[in-house]
Amino acid sequence: MKNTVSELIQEIRHKYPCEYDLYLEFGGTSFWIKANDGQIVKELAYYFKPFVKSEQESCEIIITVHQAPVPEFPFEFVAKQPDPGKSRIKEEYVELEDGRIVRKRLTGMVFLFGNGEHLAIGPCLENLNQVINFINNRYIEIKLLEGCLLGHAAAILWKGKGLALAGFAGMGKSTFALHLMSRGAVFVSNDRLLVQEEESSLKMFGVPKLPRINPGTALNNPNLHSILSEEEKKHFSSLPTEELWKIEQKYDVFIDKCFGEDRFVLGGPMHALAILNWDFKQEARAHLEVVDLAKRRDLLQAFMKSPGLFFLPPKGKHIDFSEQRYMDVLAKCVVVEVKGKINFDLAVDACLEFLENL
């Protein structure tokens, strides 16, 4: 068995050669996806439809995807400790001279990357979502190395003005973004946002990950009704509101199908950040309040996001993910807190009026 990521990747590519190609472009970055199974390329092309390109002369990132038995490695893997508030260990990894190997404990999927090489192997068709996340993480790494900051946020553009949406667990940032879409907004990102500083303003880059919604979101937005079957609509409509919002069943939202073509872009100016901090038990009506993060650092935790195991900076390169850097970057936009009782219609009205007056 080889002992570097590069050697391991070459060995796997030789054993499971890739014959199928897909070309993608995310925010000016080109990707060449190669797979040894045509169904993988077909399904990835369907998922990434707005970003599929014809063959390009050169691609910045080449990723090979191999539907194959999970390789055995003669290395001792280290468990990735869960994020705060979580208890289950989902990933383990090993560091090699020129890169990293990450293995998913539940599915067995393995990802090798480093020194410009990128490979996924295992039961890929059964775990396509993990392949999609791997591709997106390669893009996130590029933008972080270009100096962007990673945020845990959705984002939209409305009349050319960019709004990021963050929130503590269960606050409904994806649902909020889709309600804004129904009012004419353009979708930028669902759960990860890359923020770039300019002289006195901010630019944001989205990640091409489709929103995943629960039944309550689908029922309460006419643009999303087609996601549910008639039987599901009847069943979920009979549940109390609070019980409905706790259901963990998820559905992918294909933006072009639900809202029309050209409603998913991956970049634009970032004028404001709205942090959702509301719940059903509040008595006050949903409303916005402009906040100073220097005085409300508690809200910053809703936006801060660690890049995790799939970010591997070059040796010797320091990337600042400190709270102070987040404070410095977000000082270049307006920050509002969404408070009161959860009511998406009222909050959308307030956000659009706020953006109109920026």
C-alpha positions in Angstrom: 0.0 0.0 0.0 1.3 3.5 -0.9 2.1 6.0 1.8 1.1 9.4 0.3 -2.2 10.8 -0.8 -0.9 11.3 -4.3 0.3 7.7 -4.6 -3.0 6.3 -3.1 -5.0 8.4 -5.6 -3.0 7.3 -8.6 -3.4 3.6 -7.5 -7.2 4.0 -7.1 -7.6 5.8 -10.4 -5.6 3.0 -12.2 -7.7 0.3 -10.6 -11.1 2.0 -11.2 -10.6 4.2 -14.3 -13.0 7.0 -14.9 -14.7 7.2 -18.3 -17.5 9.7 -17.7 -17.1 13.5 -17.5 -19.0 16.5 -16.1 -17.9 20.1 -16.2 -19.1 22.6 -13.6 -18.5 26.3 -12.9 -19.0 27.8 -9.4 -18.5 31.6 -9.1 -15.8 31.6 -11.8 -14.0 28.4 -10.6 -14.1 25.5 -13.1 -14.4 21.9 -12.1 -13.9 18.7 -14.0 -15.7 15.8 -12.4 -14.7 12.4 -13.6 -16.5 9.1 -12.6 -16.3 5.4 -13.3 -20.1 5.1 -13.4 -22.3 7.1 -15.8 -25.1 7.2 -13.3 -23.0 9.3 -10.9 -22.4 11.9 -13.6 -26.0 11.9 -14.6 -27.3 12.5 -11.1 -24.7 15.2 -10.4 -25.6 17.0 -13.6 -29.2 17.0 -12.5 -28.4 18.3 -9.1 -26.0 21.0 -10.3 -28.0 21.9 -13.4 -27.7 25.7 -13.2 -23.9 25.4 -13.1 -23.2 22.7 -15.7 -20.9 23.9 -18.5 -19.7 22.5 -21.8 -16.2 21.2 -22.0 -13.6 23.8 -21.1 -10.0 24.1 -22.3 -8.7 24.0 -18.7 -10.2 23.3 -15.3 -8.8 24.5 -12.0 -10.1 21.5 -10.0 -10.2 17.8 -11.1 -12.2 15.5 -8.9 -12.5 11.8 -9.5 -15.5 9.8 -8.1 -15.2 6.0 -7.9 -18.1 3.7 -7.2 -16.1 0.9 -5.7 -15.5 -1.2 -2.6 -14.1 0.9 0.3 -10.3 0.5 0.4 -8.5 -0.8 3.4 -5.7 1.5 4.7 -2.8 0.5 7.0 -3.2 3.7 9.0 -4.6 4.5 12.4 -7.5 6.9 11.9 -8.3 9.6 14.4 -11.9 10.3 15.4 -13.2 13.8 14.6 -14.7 15.0 17.9 -18.3 16.2 17.5 -19.1 19.9 17.2 -20.4 21.6 20.4 -23.9 20.4 21.2 -23.5 17.2 19.2 -22.6 13.8 20.6 -22.2 11.3 17.7 -18.8 10.9 16.0 -19.4 10.9 12.3 -15.9 11.1 10.8 -12.4 9.9 11.3 -9.2 11.0 9.5 -5.5 10.4 9.0 -2.9 13.0 8.0 -0.3 12.0 5.5 2.8 13.9 4.2 0.9 15.5 1.3 -2.8 15.5 2.4 -5.6 14.0 4.3 -7.9 11.0 4.2 -11.4 11.4 5.7 -13.7 8.4 6.3 -17.4 8.6 7.1 -18.1 6.1 9.8 -21.8 5.4 9.0 -21.5 5.0 5.2 -17.8 4.0 4.8 -17.3 6.7 2.1 -13.7 7.8 1.8 -12.3 11.1 0.6 -8.7 11.8 -0.3 -7.4 15.3 -0.9 -4.3 17.4 -0.8 -1.6 18.9 -3.0 -4.1 19.6 -5.7 -5.6 16.1 -5.8 -9.2 15.2 -5.0 -10.9 11.8 -4.9 -14.0 10.2 -3.5 -14.5 6.4 -3.3 -17.0 4.0 -1.9 -20.8 3.5 -2.3 -21.1 6.8 -4.1 -24.5 6.3 -5.7 -26.0 5.4 -2.3 -24.4 8.4 -0.7 -24.5 11.0 -3.5 -25.2 13.8 -1.0 -21.7 13.2 0.5 -20.1 13.4 -2.9 -22.0 16.7 -3.5 -20.7 18.0 -0.2 -17.2 17.0 -1.1 -17.4 18.9 -4.4 -18.8 21.9 -2.6 -16.1 21.7 0.1 -13.4 21.9 -2.6 -14.9 25.2 -3.7 -15.2 26.5 -0.2 -11.5 25.7 0.3 -10.5 27.7 -2.8 -12.5 30.8 -1.6 -11.1 30.5 1.9 -7.6 30.5 0.5 -8.5 33.6 -1.5 -9.2 35.4 1.8 -13.0 34.8 2.2 -14.6 34.2 5.6 -17.0 31.3 6.1 -20.4 32.0 7.5 -23.2 29.6 8.6 -25.9 31.4 6.6 -28.3 31.4 3.7 -28.4 34.4 1.3 -30.6 36.2 -1.3 -30.4 39.2 -3.6 -33.4 41.5 -3.9 -33.3 44.4 -6.3 -29.5 44.1 -6.4 -29.2 44.2 -2.6 -27.7 41.3 -0.8 -29.1 39.9 2.5 -27.4 37.1 4.5 -29.7 35.1 6.8 -28.2 33.4 9.9 -29.9 31.8 12.9 -29.6 29.5 15.8 -30.6 25.9 15.3 -34.2 25.5 14.2 -34.8 29.2 13.5 -35.7 28.6 9.8 -33.1 30.5 7.8 -33.7 28.3 4.7 -37.5 28.7 5.1 -37.0 32.4 5.4 -34.9 32.6 2.3 -37.5 30.6 0.3 -40.3 33.0 1.5 -38.2 35.9 0.2 -37.8 34.0 -3.1 -41.6 33.9 -3.4 -41.5 37.7 -3.2 -39.1 38.0 -6.1 -35.7 37.4 -4.5 -32.8 35.6 -6.2 -31.3 32.6 -4.3 -27.6 32.8 -3.5 -26.9 30.2 -0.9 -28.6 27.8 1.6 -26.4 27.0 4.5 -22.8 28.2 3.9 -21.8 31.7 2.8 -18.3 33.0 1.8 -17.8 36.7 2.6 -15.1 38.7 0.9 -14.0 42.1 2.2 -13.7 45.0 -0.2 -12.5 48.5 0.7 -15.6 49.6 2.6 -18.1 46.9 1.7 -18.7 43.2 1.4 -19.2 40.7 -1.4 -20.7 37.3 -0.8 -20.3 34.0 -2.6 -22.9 31.2 -2.4 -22.3 27.4 -2.3 -24.4 25.4 -4.8 -26.2 23.3 -2.3 -29.9 22.9 -2.7 -32.1 23.9 0.3 -33.4 20.9 2.2 -36.8 21.7 3.8 -39.2 20.0 6.2 -42.9 19.4 5.3 -44.0 22.6 7.2 -41.9 24.8 4.9 -43.4 23.1 1.8 -47.0 23.4 3.1 -46.7 27.1 3.9 -45.2 28.3 0.7 -47.3 27.9 -2.5 -44.1 27.7 -4.7 -43.1 24.6 -2.8 -46.4 22.7 -2.9 -45.3 20.5 -5.8 -42.6 18.9 -3.6 -45.2 17.0 -1.6 -47.6 14.3 -2.8 -51.3 14.8 -2.3 -51.2 12.1 0.4 -48.4 13.9 2.2 -50.2 17.3 2.0 -53.3 15.7 3.6 -51.3 14.0 6.4 -49.1 17.0 7.3 -51.9 19.5 7.1 -53.6 17.6 9.9 -50.8 18.1 12.4 -50.5 21.0 14.9 -48.1 23.7 13.8 -45.4 23.2 16.5 -45.5 19.4 15.9 -45.2 19.9 12.1 -42.1 22.1 12.4 -40.3 19.4 14.5 -40.5 16.8 11.8 -37.1 15.9 10.5 -38.1 14.5 7.1 -36.3 16.5 4.4 -36.9 17.4 0.8 -34.5 18.9 -1.8 -35.8 22.1 -3.3 -34.8 22.4 -7.0 -34.9 26.2 -7.4 -35.5 26.2 -11.2 -38.5 23.8 -10.8 -40.1 25.7 -8.0 -39.3 29.3 -8.9 -38.2 29.4 -12.5 -35.0 29.6 -14.5 -32.1 32.0 -13.6 -33.2 32.4 -9.9 -30.0 30.8 -8.5 -26.8 32.8 -8.7 -23.6 32.3 -6.6 -22.5 35.9 -5.8 -23.4 39.5 -5.3 -22.9 42.4 -2.9 -23.7 41.8 0.8 -25.4 44.8 2.3 -26.9 43.3 5.5 -27.0 40.3 7.8 -30.2 39.2 9.5 -29.9 36.9 12.5 -33.0 35.0 13.4 -33.5 34.9 17.1 -37.3 34.2 17.5 -39.6 31.3 18.5 -43.2 30.3 18.7 -43.5 31.1 22.4 -42.8 34.8 22.1 -45.8 37.2 22.5 -44.3 40.1 20.6 -44.9 40.4 16.8 -42.1 39.4 14.5 -39.9 42.5 13.9 -36.3 43.6 13.1 -33.9 45.6 15.3 -30.6 46.9 14.1 -27.9 45.7 16.5 -24.3 46.4 17.3 -22.4 43.1 17.3 -19.8 44.7 19.6 -22.5 44.8 22.3 -24.3 41.6 21.1 -21.5 39.1 20.7 -23.9 36.4 21.6 -25.5 36.7 18.2 -22.1 36.2 16.4 -22.2 32.5 17.2 -25.1 32.1 14.9 -22.9 33.1 11.9 -19.5 31.8 12.8 -18.6 28.5 11.1 -15.6 26.2 11.3 -14.6 24.8 7.9 -14.0 21.4 9.4 -12.0 18.4 8.2 -12.4 19.2 4.5 -10.4 22.4 4.7 -6.7 21.7 4.4 -4.6 24.9 4.0 -1.0 24.7 2.7 1.6 24.0 5.3 2.7 27.2 6.9 -0.3 29.2 5.8 -2.3 30.7 8.7 -6.0 31.4 8.2 -7.7 33.6 10.8 -11.0 32.3 12.0 -11.1 34.3 15.2 -14.1 35.9 16.6 -12.4 39.3 16.2 -12.0 38.7 12.5 -15.7 38.0 12.1 -16.4 41.2 14.0 -14.1 43.2 11.8 -15.6 41.8 8.6 -19.3 42.2 9.6 -18.7 45.8 10.7 -18.8 46.6 7.0 -22.5 45.7 6.7 -25.7 46.4 8.7 -26.7 43.6 11.2 -30.3 43.2 12.3 -31.9 40.8 14.8 -35.2 39.2 13.9 -37.2 38.9 17.1 -40.6 38.0 18.5 -43.0 35.3 17.6 -42.1 33.2 14.4 -44.1 34.7 11.6 -42.5 34.5 8.2 -44.9 36.8 6.4 -44.4 39.6 8.8 -40.7 39.1 8.9 -40.4 39.1 5.1 -42.4 42.3 4.9 -40.1 43.9 7.4 -36.9 42.6 5.6 -38.1 43.9 2.2 -38.9 47.3 3.6 -35.5 47.4 5.4 -33.7 46.5 2.1 -35.7 49.1 0.2 -34.5 51.8 2.6 -30.8 50.8 2.7 
